Amino acid sequence: MSESDADRSLSTLSPRATATNRAIITEITVTPVAFADPPLLNSVGVHEPFALRAIVVIRTQDGTYGLGETYGDEAHVARLDRAGALLVGADAFNINQVATLVSESLREDSGIGGHGTGGMVTTTSLDDRVLSAFDVACLDIQGKTLGVPVSTLLGGAVRDEVAFSGYLFYKWAGHPGQEPDAWGEALDPSGIVAQARKMVDEYGFTALKLKGGVFEPEIEAATIEALREAFPRMPLRIDPNGVWTVETALKIGRRLEPVLEYLEDPCLSIADNAAVRKEIDLPIATNMCVVSFNDVPPAIAAGAVDVVLSDHHFWGGLRRSQALAGIAETFGLGLSMHSNSHLGISFAAMIQLAAATRNIDYACDTHWPWKPAGDDVIVPGALEIRDGSVKVSTKPGLGIELDEEALARMHRQYLDCGLTKRDDTGYMQSIHADFQLTTPRW
């Protein structure tokens, strides 16, 4: 056989070889964007008028592009830029190579400073949270190149729709100086019940979660009980974001044992959550004390959690999130998904991951209903919550397309809003000067 014949034979026998030859990365752009966010209250303050995200677009030599989305804080964007520069020339099919180069870009992280993923969870793996958006974008490229959805690359879809829970927040009617938003005020049990009815009526949710840690625990327990009365068969959850003491968590946990599907992060540490779990007959879920692979062994050893709320933005992307799912299955832990304020790229990635993960045991969290319909960087119409679920796209890659004009508009919105990092506490203190950030609070 001649050398040219051998080359043709290899090409015929190995379609992946020719696919990867076309998937060499030639360009990466990282674009921070902003979208309007309501005044949602939480344990550290209140959401600012705009939420920040970073959009990663990877292009290959054959013109294919892949999309990733992650946090938009200034420090995180700087790390994404540095990693992206090093990834040019890499193979979008070689996630191991991509991960190695991302880690190399972070070896000397001086001069950037800050965690870069604004919010309450600050103990995630630096390498994993920078890798995640590149991992998703590369899988999007792989799916488009091979003509299959990302769920196929992750082992194949085991469900054709993914269930989500309605995410309830105590909130003001509107940001100070602005007109009330369409959701209105929710500062007591009746306000939350009205919000829940709107969520269920508009999106058909079949599970509800309340963001707690805002008011006295007895008030929040009464809110859950009001939800149970209004929705007698609806699975309910509450998340006080770790601001309860063990004593408070036991008191409220016992009160709500007959009502809750699970109690999320009543306390902040593995040890305290383990102490709570030993004394109440109620599953404990977390996205705060188990947020990296290093957290898993001590949490399992302590018996601290029953349900891990995964988040591909924390855990290094979709394949590493599947590794977490395997650990959860091995040790008999439940599994669901955490959510932060997000756009359509993250939502599409969550759906593809959940579609291919057999042991997603609970409806996943999402902030999707809180995002204005017109604020996104993807072509409209690809993602819709109906009857509490989203259909899994069978189109190649993530099943979404970039809207270049919308990306430019939302980047301009980022520049105009003046925010460079998320700061719920600072915003709250600018309105209520006496607000103090304390953990535990009750």
C-alpha positions in Angstrom: 0.0 0.0 0.0 1.4 3.4 -1.0 1.7 6.2 1.6 -1.1 8.1 0.0 -3.3 5.0 0.1 -2.5 4.6 3.7 -3.4 8.2 4.5 -6.7 7.7 2.7 -7.4 4.5 4.5 -6.6 6.1 7.9 -9.0 8.9 7.0 -11.7 6.5 6.1 -11.3 4.4 9.3 -10.9 7.3 11.7 -13.5 10.1 11.0 -12.6 11.6 14.4 -9.0 12.2 13.1 -10.3 14.3 10.3 -12.8 16.1 12.6 -10.0 17.1 15.1 -7.8 18.3 12.2 -10.6 20.9 11.6 -11.0 21.8 15.2 -7.7 23.6 15.9 -8.5 26.8 17.9 -7.6 29.9 15.9 -9.3 32.6 18.0 -10.9 33.1 21.4 -12.8 36.2 22.5 -14.0 36.9 26.0 -16.7 39.5 26.2 -18.2 40.8 29.5 -21.9 41.6 29.4 -24.6 42.9 31.7 -28.3 42.2 32.0 -31.0 43.7 34.2 -31.5 42.0 37.5 -34.4 42.6 40.0 -33.7 43.5 43.7 -33.6 39.9 45.0 -32.7 39.7 48.7 -30.3 37.1 50.1 -28.1 36.5 53.2 -25.3 38.9 52.0 -27.5 41.7 50.7 -29.4 42.3 47.5 -28.9 41.9 43.8 -27.7 45.0 42.0 -29.6 46.5 39.1 -27.4 44.5 36.6 -25.9 41.0 36.7 -22.5 40.4 35.0 -21.5 37.5 32.8 -18.6 36.7 30.5 -19.2 35.2 27.1 -16.5 33.0 25.6 -16.5 32.4 21.9 -13.9 29.9 20.5 -13.4 29.7 16.7 -11.6 27.0 14.8 -9.8 27.0 11.5 -12.8 25.6 9.6 -15.0 28.4 10.8 -16.9 26.5 13.5 -17.5 28.4 16.8 -18.3 27.2 20.3 -20.0 29.1 23.1 -19.2 29.2 26.8 -20.6 31.4 29.6 -19.3 32.2 33.1 -19.0 34.8 35.8 -18.3 38.4 34.6 -16.4 39.9 37.5 -13.3 41.8 36.4 -10.8 39.5 38.0 -12.4 36.4 36.4 -12.5 38.1 33.0 -8.7 38.8 33.3 -8.0 35.2 34.0 -10.2 34.1 31.1 -8.3 36.4 28.8 -5.0 35.1 29.9 -6.1 31.4 29.5 -7.7 32.2 26.1 -4.4 33.6 24.7 -2.6 30.4 25.6 -5.3 28.1 24.1 -4.9 29.4 20.5 -3.5 26.5 18.5 -4.9 23.8 20.8 -7.3 21.0 19.7 -10.9 21.6 20.7 -11.3 17.8 20.9 -8.5 17.5 23.4 -10.0 18.6 26.6 -7.0 17.3 28.6 -4.8 19.6 26.6 -7.1 22.5 27.1 -7.3 21.8 30.9 -3.5 21.6 31.1 -3.0 24.9 29.3 -5.6 26.6 31.5 -3.8 25.4 34.6 -0.5 26.7 33.1 -2.0 30.1 32.5 -2.8 30.2 36.3 0.6 29.2 37.6 1.5 32.8 38.3 -1.7 34.5 39.3 -0.2 37.5 40.8 -1.4 41.0 39.8 -5.1 39.9 39.3 -6.3 39.5 42.8 -9.8 38.7 44.0 -11.8 35.6 43.7 -13.5 36.8 40.5 -16.8 34.9 40.8 -18.8 37.4 42.9 -21.3 35.9 45.3 -21.2 33.7 48.4 -19.2 30.7 47.3 -15.5 31.5 47.4 -13.8 28.2 48.0 -14.1 26.7 44.6 -11.1 25.4 42.6 -9.4 28.2 40.6 -8.4 25.9 37.8 -11.9 24.4 37.5 -13.8 27.7 37.5 -11.6 29.1 34.7 -11.7 25.9 32.8 -15.5 25.5 32.8 -16.4 28.0 30.0 -13.7 26.7 27.7 -14.8 23.1 28.3 -18.4 24.0 27.4 -17.3 25.9 24.3 -15.1 23.0 23.1 -17.9 20.5 23.6 -20.1 22.8 21.6 -17.5 22.7 18.8 -17.2 19.0 19.0 -20.9 18.5 18.7 -21.2 20.9 15.7 -18.2 19.2 14.0 -19.6 15.7 14.4 -23.3 16.7 13.9 -24.5 15.5 17.4 -25.8 17.2 20.5 -23.5 17.6 23.5 -25.6 15.1 25.4 -24.4 12.5 22.9 -20.8 13.4 23.6 -21.5 12.9 27.3 -22.7 9.4 26.9 -26.2 9.9 25.4 -29.4 11.5 26.6 -31.4 9.5 29.2 -34.3 11.9 29.2 -35.8 14.2 26.6 -36.7 17.0 29.0 -35.2 18.4 32.2 -37.3 19.5 35.2 -36.5 22.8 37.0 -37.8 24.3 40.2 -39.3 27.7 40.7 -36.8 29.9 42.5 -38.5 32.2 45.0 -36.9 35.3 46.5 -37.9 37.9 49.0 -37.6 41.1 47.1 -38.4 44.8 47.0 -41.0 46.0 44.5 -38.2 47.6 42.5 -34.7 49.0 42.8 -34.6 52.4 44.6 -35.5 55.1 42.2 -37.0 52.7 39.6 -40.6 51.8 38.9 -41.9 48.5 40.4 -41.0 45.5 38.3 -43.5 43.0 37.0 -43.0 40.6 39.9 -43.8 43.2 42.6 -42.9 43.2 46.3 -42.4 39.9 48.3 -41.4 40.6 51.9 -43.7 38.3 53.8 -45.4 34.9 53.5 -48.3 36.2 51.4 -46.0 38.0 49.1 -43.9 34.9 48.5 -47.1 32.8 47.9 -48.3 35.4 45.3 -44.8 35.2 43.6 -45.0 31.4 43.6 -48.5 31.4 42.0 -47.1 33.7 39.2 -44.1 31.3 38.8 -46.4 28.2 38.6 -49.0 29.9 36.4 -46.4 31.2 33.8 -43.9 28.3 33.8 -45.7 25.3 35.2 -43.1 24.5 37.9 -43.7 21.4 39.9 -41.2 22.1 42.7 -40.4 25.4 44.6 -37.3 26.7 46.4 -37.2 29.7 48.7 -34.0 31.7 49.1 -33.8 32.2 52.8 -31.3 33.8 55.2 -33.0 37.1 54.9 -35.5 37.4 57.8 -35.8 35.8 61.2 -35.9 32.0 60.7 -39.3 31.7 62.3 -40.7 34.1 59.6 -39.0 32.0 56.8 -40.4 28.8 58.3 -43.9 30.4 58.3 -43.3 31.3 54.6 -42.6 27.6 53.8 -45.7 26.6 55.8 -47.8 29.1 53.8 -46.4 27.6 50.6 -47.4 24.2 51.7 -50.9 25.3 52.4 -51.1 27.0 49.0 -49.4 24.1 47.1 -50.3 20.9 49.1 -48.4 18.4 46.9 -45.5 20.6 45.7 -41.9 19.6 46.7 -40.5 22.5 48.7 -37.0 23.6 49.7 -35.4 26.4 51.6 -31.8 27.7 51.3 -30.6 30.0 54.2 -27.1 30.1 52.6 -25.3 28.9 55.8 -26.3 31.7 58.1 -28.0 29.6 60.7 -26.3 28.2 63.8 -26.6 24.5 64.5 -29.2 25.3 67.2 -31.3 27.3 64.9 -31.0 24.8 62.1 -32.2 22.0 64.4 -35.1 24.1 65.7 -36.3 25.1 62.2 -35.4 21.7 60.6 -37.6 19.8 63.1 -40.4 22.2 62.5 -40.2 21.8 58.8 -39.4 18.0 58.7 -43.0 17.1 57.5 -42.9 19.9 54.8 -39.5 20.0 53.1 -38.1 17.9 50.3 -34.6 18.9 51.6 -32.9 21.6 53.6 -30.2 23.3 51.8 -27.0 24.7 53.5 -28.6 25.5 56.9 -25.0 26.0 58.2 -21.8 27.0 56.4 -19.3 24.3 57.4 -19.2 20.5 56.8 -18.9 19.9 60.6 -22.0 22.0 61.4 -24.1 20.5 58.7 -23.1 17.1 59.9 -24.2 18.0 63.4 -27.6 19.1 62.0 -28.0 16.0 59.8 -27.4 13.6 62.8 -30.4 15.1 64.7 -33.1 15.6 62.1 -34.9 13.3 59.7 -34.5 15.6 56.7 -32.0 15.4 53.8 -29.3 18.1 53.8 -28.3 19.6 50.4 -25.4 21.8 49.6 -23.7 24.0 47.1 -21.6 25.9 49.7 -19.7 23.3 51.7 -19.1 20.9 48.9 -18.0 23.0 45.9 -14.8 21.2 44.7 -13.5 17.7 44.6 -11.3 18.3 47.7 -14.5 18.9 49.7 -16.1 15.5 48.8 -14.1 13.1 51.1 -14.5 15.1 54.3 -18.2 15.7 53.6 -18.9 12.0 53.0 -16.8 11.0 56.0 -18.7 13.4 58.3 -22.1 12.4 56.9 -22.8 16.1 56.3 -24.8 16.0 53.1 -27.4 13.9 51.3 -27.7 15.9 48.1 -24.9 17.7 46.2 -26.1 20.6 44.0 -23.6 20.6 41.2 -22.7 23.6 39.1 -20.5 23.2 36.0 -19.2 26.7 36.5 -17.6 25.5 39.8 -16.6 22.0 38.9 -14.6 22.5 35.7 -17.3 22.1 33.0 -19.5 19.3 31.8 -17.2 16.3 31.8 -15.9 17.0 35.3 -19.4 17.5 36.5 -20.1 14.0 35.2 -17.2 12.8 37.3 -19.0 14.3 40.3 -22.1 12.5 39.3 -20.2 9.2 39.3 -18.9 9.9 42.9 -22.5 10.8 44.0 -23.8 7.5 42.6 -21.0 5.5 44.2 -21.6 6.9 47.6 -25.4 7.0 47.4 -25.7 10.8 47.4 -28.6 12.6 45.6 -27.7 15.0 42.8 -29.2 18.2 41.4 -28.0 21.5 40.1 -27.3 24.9 41.6 -28.0 28.1 39.8 -26.7 31.7 39.8 -28.0 34.5 37.6 -27.3 33.3 34.0 -28.0 33.7 30.4 -28.9 31.2 27.6 -25.5 29.6 27.0 -25.3 28.4 30.7 -28.9 27.3 30.6 -28.3 25.2 27.4 -25.2 23.7 29.0 -27.1 22.8 32.1 -29.8 21.1 30.1 -27.4 19.0 28.0 -25.5 17.9 31.1 -28.7 17.0 33.0 -30.0 15.2 29.9 -27.0 12.8 30.0 -26.7 12.4 33.8 -28.7 9.4 34.9 -28.8 10.3 38.6 -30.2 13.8 38.6 -32.7 13.0 41.3 -34.3 16.4 41.9 -35.6 19.3 39.7 -32.7 21.6 39.1 -32.4 25.3 40.1 -32.6 28.1 37.6 -32.8 31.9 37.7 -34.2 31.9 34.1 -37.6 33.5 35.0 -35.8 36.5 36.6 -34.0 37.4 33.4 -35.7 39.9 31.1 -36.7 38.1 27.9 -34.9 40.5 25.7 -31.6 40.3 27.5 -29.6 37.4 26.0 -26.8 36.7 23.6 -28.3 33.8 21.8 -30.9 33.7 19.0 -34.3 33.7 20.7 -36.6 30.7 20.8 -34.2 27.9 21.6 -35.0 27.6 25.3 -38.4 27.6 26.9 -39.8 26.4 30.2 -43.1 24.6 29.8 -44.8 22.5 32.5 -41.7 23.1 34.7 -39.4 21.5 32.2 -37.2 22.3 29.1 -37.0 20.1 26.1 -33.6 18.7 25.4 -32.3 20.0 22.0 -31.1 17.4 19.6 -29.4 19.9 17.3 -25.6 19.7 17.1 -23.6 21.1 20.0 -25.5 23.0 22.6 -28.4 23.6 20.2 -28.1 27.4 20.3 -26.7 30.1 18.1 -24.9 33.3 18.9 -26.7 36.6 18.3 -23.7 38.9 17.4 -25.8 42.1 17.6 -27.2 41.2 21.0 -23.7 40.4 22.3 -22.5 43.8 21.2 -25.5 45.5 22.8 -25.1 43.7 26.1 -21.4 44.5 26.1 -22.3 48.1 25.7 -24.8 47.7 28.6 -21.9 46.3 30.7 -19.7 49.3 29.9 -22.6 51.8 30.6 -23.7 50.2 33.9 -20.4 50.9 35.5 -20.2 47.6 37.5 -17.1 45.5 37.4 -17.9 43.0 40.1 -20.8 41.6 41.9 -21.3 43.3 45.3 -24.6 42.5 47.0 -23.4 43.6 50.4 -22.1 47.0 49.2 -25.2 47.7 47.3 -27.4 46.9 50.3 -25.2 49.1 52.5 -25.6 52.0 50.1 -29.4 51.8 50.7 -29.4 50.6 54.4 -26.2 51.8 56.0 -26.7 49.7 59.1 -26.7 46.4 57.2 -24.0 44.1 58.5 -22.7 40.9 56.9 -22.5 38.3 59.7 -22.3 34.5 59.5 -23.9 32.9 61.3 -26.6 35.5 61.7 -29.3 33.5 63.6 
